[in-house]
Each structure stands twice: as structure tokens, then as C-alpha cells.
Amino acid sequence: MAIKENMKMKKIIFYTTTFILLIMSNKGCCQSQMTMTTETNFRKFEDKTIFDDDTLNGKIKTIIQNTYGEYYSGEDVIYTFDEYGLQVRRQGIGQDIFNYYEGNKVIKSSICLADNGKEYRKNEYLYDERENLIKHIHIFLPDSDSTITQYFYNNENKLIEQRENRETTKYQYDENGDCVIEKKYHGNFLNGEIENEYINHRLAKTLSWRWFEGFRFYTKETYNYNEDGTLKSITYYAYNYDTKAFSEEENGTTFYYYTYDNENRLVKFQEINKNNYKKTITYSNFDEKGNWQLKNTNDYGRKSKIKRKFDYFD
């Protein structure tokens, strides 16, 4: 994916600070098709920027972001991008992080102390001839102690194994390319497994187990979707350890609601379950490009606020 003609297409791709992106659902690495590269889901955008799971309008030069809340400092964090949408710097909360690329693949990130510029950690990334990320080395300075994560792929460039120290995760796919089994090992000991079922490549059911305080803890979830493909609900089922089977009766359901304005922009998201847990997120103060500048979150009474200010390339 060397840049060349891609630059003319204004191909805007954002890389996270760690640059280890898992295309996955929020419940497990394998619950949707998983690809291990630095490019965000291989999506191509005209005059767009990918940042923090958002698809933002315009060619962004900088984002100044401030998060207020119980567990946040309220300090400004400044993200700087080049004209091709690659994040080249992150400043704030005591750190100054620089990212370095070959073409549009990150090969190194340098993490420095903000007060004196001294590098105290760094990341290095290696790729195979098919441009899959095969090794991530996280180095602690000055002793050069490191953590190494390795990635292995099949002939279709799908991740089949991930190793870090004694922890290993293995993935299996069906004939449609959907990840149907994920197994987690500590050394040679199998300590967890996820089985997925799909309908038209969309996750429909998950069965999983993991070791918890000396015994296996089982879960079953089913997924329902709205017509536009957004998640509508997740239903949970209890496991009977006497009969060693899941109950056919629902043990609870979490519902998801989306509200859009007249310009089809998401302005409100809610997550609600039967136990009166409620999470509400609102988006407002959209700028001239249509990007939100204020996000309010109320997570069962725990409130936080994110403010953003954008500067664009001409």
C-alpha cells in the first residue's frame, strides 16, 4: 500500500497510538471478521479522516480534545495529522508521541516525556511481504526491556494466531471468511473459547466459556439488528450447571437506540437493560464540516464531557 497514486485520491487513513487495530465487536476479537493491519478496516474516504472510531469530514490538520469527568484530568490533548490523514503527533497528559511511517504504514512510534522531551518508551512494527503486521515490539527505556507480540496469517491474510509472552489466541474461519472460533491459551492450557454463528456475515449468536475462580463460566448471547444494520439488542441466556445446558428463557436484554437530526447526523445514543442500567451519549455543536464538537456521556450516573476543536487544511 505504498502511497504513490493513493495520495492523489486523498486517501485519508488514521492510525491509533498503538496502531494495533482489531476489526472486532466490543465483546471479543473474533466476533466479527478480524484483520490485523494498521489500516482502519481498509476503508477509503474522499476528504475524510478516521479518528477515535469516528469518520470525520474534511482534511484535518489538528484536533484539540479535552475530556472532563470523574476519572479525567481535563487537560488538552493535541492530535496532529499530515495532509494524508496520518497522525504524526500526540501531545498531552505528560506525553509527547511521534509516529513515523514508510508509505502509509507506521514503522515506529516514539513516546517522550512532555517536560524534557526524553524518550522513555517506543514501539516498532514489522510487516510481511503481503503487508500484514507480523510483529509489534514495545520497548521500555533505558533498560530496553521489551514486550513482543507476534501475528500469524493464513493464505487469505486472515489472522489465525496471536502470541504475547505465554498468552496465545487462535482463530478459525468458515468457508465464508467469518471467524467462528476463538481459543485462548496460557501456555498449553486452554482457558477460554468463543464460538460464533453468522447470518449474511452478521454476528447472530455467541457461545463462550472461560475459567473463573476454578470453574468454567458459560455465556450465550444472541444479536438483533435494525434495518440499517445498526445493533438493536443483545439477549443473554443463563447456563444451568446441573443440566449442563443453557436455558431457553431469556435472562435479560440490552437495547440500543439511535437518534438522528435532519442532516442524518447521530445526535443521541442510548443503551438500556432491564436492570435499569442506562447509558446515554449526546453529540452537539457541529462545526461547518459537520463534525461534532461536544459529546456528553451519562453512564448510569457517571458523567463525562468531551470538547473538540478542529483546524483543517485549506
N, C-alpha and C positions, 0 to 999 in steps of 0.2 A: 504493500500500500504506500509506496513512495509518493511524495506529494505531486510533483510534475503537473499534469493536467488537472488534478484534483483541486489545485489552488484556483484555477480559472473558474471552477464550478462553485467557488466559495464554500467548500465543504467544511462545515463547522462541527468540530467534534471536541467534546470536553473530557478531560481526564481527571479523575479524583486524585486526592493527595496520595493515597496508597496505590492507586492505579490498578488495583486488583478488583475488577468488576465481575460480579456474578449475575448473569441474567436469570433471575430466580424470583420466586414469590417470597413473601415475608415469613413463610413457615419452614423453609428448608431449601438447601442448594439445588435439590433435584426436582422440585415441584413444578418447574416448567423447564423448557429446553434450556440447557446451561451451556454457555460458551465462554471460554477463558481467554480473553484477549484484553487489550487496553482500550479498544474502541467500544463505545457505548452502543451495544446491540446492533452494530453495523448500520445504523440509521444515517441517511444522507439528508441534509437540510439545505435549503437555499436561504441564505441570510438568516440563519438561526444559530443559537448557542445552547449547548447542553450544560446545565449547572445544577448540581444538588438535586437530581431527579426531575428537574423542570426543563421543559423545552421553551427557551426564551426567544423572543423576537428580536431581530437586529444583530449587528456585529458589535459585540460588547467589548469595550476596552477595559473597564474596571467595574467591579461591584463592591460597594462598601456595605457591609452587613453587620447589624447589631442585634444581639439576642438578649432580651430581658426576661428574667424569671427567677424562680427559687434556686435553680442549680446553674445559673448563668451569670457571667461577670458583667455583662452589659458593655463590654469593650468592643470597639470597632474592629472588624476583620476585613482586610482589603484583598480582593482577588484580582489579579492582573492577567489579561489574555493577550495573545498576539492576534494578528489580523485574520488568522485561520481558525480561531476559536480554541487554541490550545492554552491551557492555564500554565503560565510560566512562573507565577509567583503567588505566594500567600503570606500576608503579613498580619500578625495579631496574636494576642494571648501568649505573649512571651516568645513567639517563634517567628522566624523568617525562613520560608521554604522556597527553594528554587528547583524548577523542573527542567530537564534537558532532554532533547529529542534528536532522533535521526529520522528524517522524513516526518511522519506524524506518529511515530512510536516513541514513547518515553523510554530512555535507557538509564536515567539516573535522576534521583531527587536528593537534594542536599538540605538538611534540617539544621538551622543555625539558631543560636540564642539571639533574641532581638536586641539586647542591650549592648553586646560587644561583637556580634557577627560571627562568633566562634561556632564552627560546625561540630555538633555532638552526636549526630546520627545521620545515616544516609541509606538510600535504597538503590540497588542495582537490579536491572531487568534483562533477561536473556530470552531470545526467541529462536524457534527452529526455522528451517528453510520455507515452511508454509506460513510463517509469521505468527505462529501461536506462541504465547508466553509459556516458557518451559521452566523458568527458574526466577524466583524473587529472593534476593539476598538483602536482609535487613541488618545493617552493621551498626554496632554501638561503639562510639569513640570515647576515649582514645585507645581503649584496650583491643579494639577490633573484634570483640565478641560478636557473633552473628547468629541469626536465625534464618534458615534456608527452607523455602517452600518450593517443591517441585511439582510439575504438572505434566500429565501424560495423556495422549490423544489417540483416537482410532483413525482409520483412513478417511473418515468423513469429517475430521477435525473437531470431533466432539470430545469433551473432557471425559476420560474414563478413570482417572486416578489422581488424587492429590495427596502429597505427603509433607508432613512437617514434624520433625523430631520423631516421636513414636506414634503420632496420630496419623491415620490414613483414612481417606474416604474414597470409596469406589462407586462408579456409576455404570448402570446398564440401560440400554435403549431398545425400544421396539423397532419394528420394520418401518414405522412412520417417523422415526427420529426423535420420539418423545422419551424422556428419561423416566423409566418405570421403576427402577430400583436404586436405592442409595444405601450403602452399607458403611458403617463407621467402626473402625478398629482402633484399639490401643495395643500396640504391638501386634500380636497374633490373636488377640482376644476381641471377638465381635461384641460390641457394647451398644449397638443400635442399628435399626433398619427402617427404611421408609419404602412403601410400595404405593405407586401412583397409578390411577386409571384416568384416561382422557376421552373426551368426545370432540372430534374435529380439532385435535391439538390443544384443546382447552381442558385444564385440570378439572376432573369431576369428582374424584374420591381419593382420599389418602388413608392408608392404614400404616401405623407406625408403632414401634416399641423401643424402649431404652431402659437400661438398668437404672434403678432409683432406690437407694437405700437397701440394696441387697436383693431386690426382686425386679421383675420386668414390669414396667409401666406401659400400658397399651392405650392408644388413642385411635379414634376413627372420625374422619371429617368428610362431609360432602359439600360441594360448592355449587352455587346457583348464580346466574348472570343476567344482567339486563340485556335488552335487545341491542344496545350499543356496545356490548362486550365488557362493560364495567362490572365489577363484582357486586352482586346483590346481597348474598348472605352466605354464611358458613354455619352448617349444622353439626353438632357434636353428639356422639353416642358413647354411652358408658359401657365398660367392659365388666362382665361377670366372671370373677375368678373361680367360682365354684363350677360353673358350666363351661368355662374357658371359651366364651363366645361373647360377641357384642350384643347388646340389647337392640331390639328393633324400634324401640321408642326413643324419641329424641331426648337428649339430655340438656339441650339448650341451643339457641341460635343467636348468632350475631348478625345484625342487619346493617347495611351500608346505604347511605342516602347522599345524593349529589344535587346541588342547586346551581343553575347557570343563569347568567344575565342575558340581556337582549343581544349581546355580541357573542354568545356561546362561550363565555369565559366562566370557568369554575369559580364560584364565589363562596360556596359553603359545602363542607363535607361533614357527615356525621356517622359515628359508629355507636350502635346501641345494642345491648343484650338484655336478657330477661332479669338479670340481677341488678338492673338499674345502673349498670356501668354505662357511662355516656362520654364520648369524646367528640368535641365539635371544633372544627377548624374553619375560619373565615379568611377570605382574601379580598383586599380592597386597595384603594389608592393606586389604580392602574395608571401607568405613565402613557406618553404619546405613542409608544410602541406596543402597548397592550400588556406590559409586564406588571404584575402586582408588586407593590412596594411596602405593603403591610400585611402580615399574617398573624392572626390571633389564634391561640390554641387553648382550649379548656379541656384538660384530660382528667375527668372525674374530680374537678375542683382544683387541680394543679394548673395554674395559668402561666403562659409564656407568650412572648411577643417578639416577632422578627421584623425589623425595618431594613429596607434595602434602598440604595441609591445607585443608579446606573449612569455610566458615561460610555458613549458609543463612538465608534469610528465614524468619520464622515462618509 
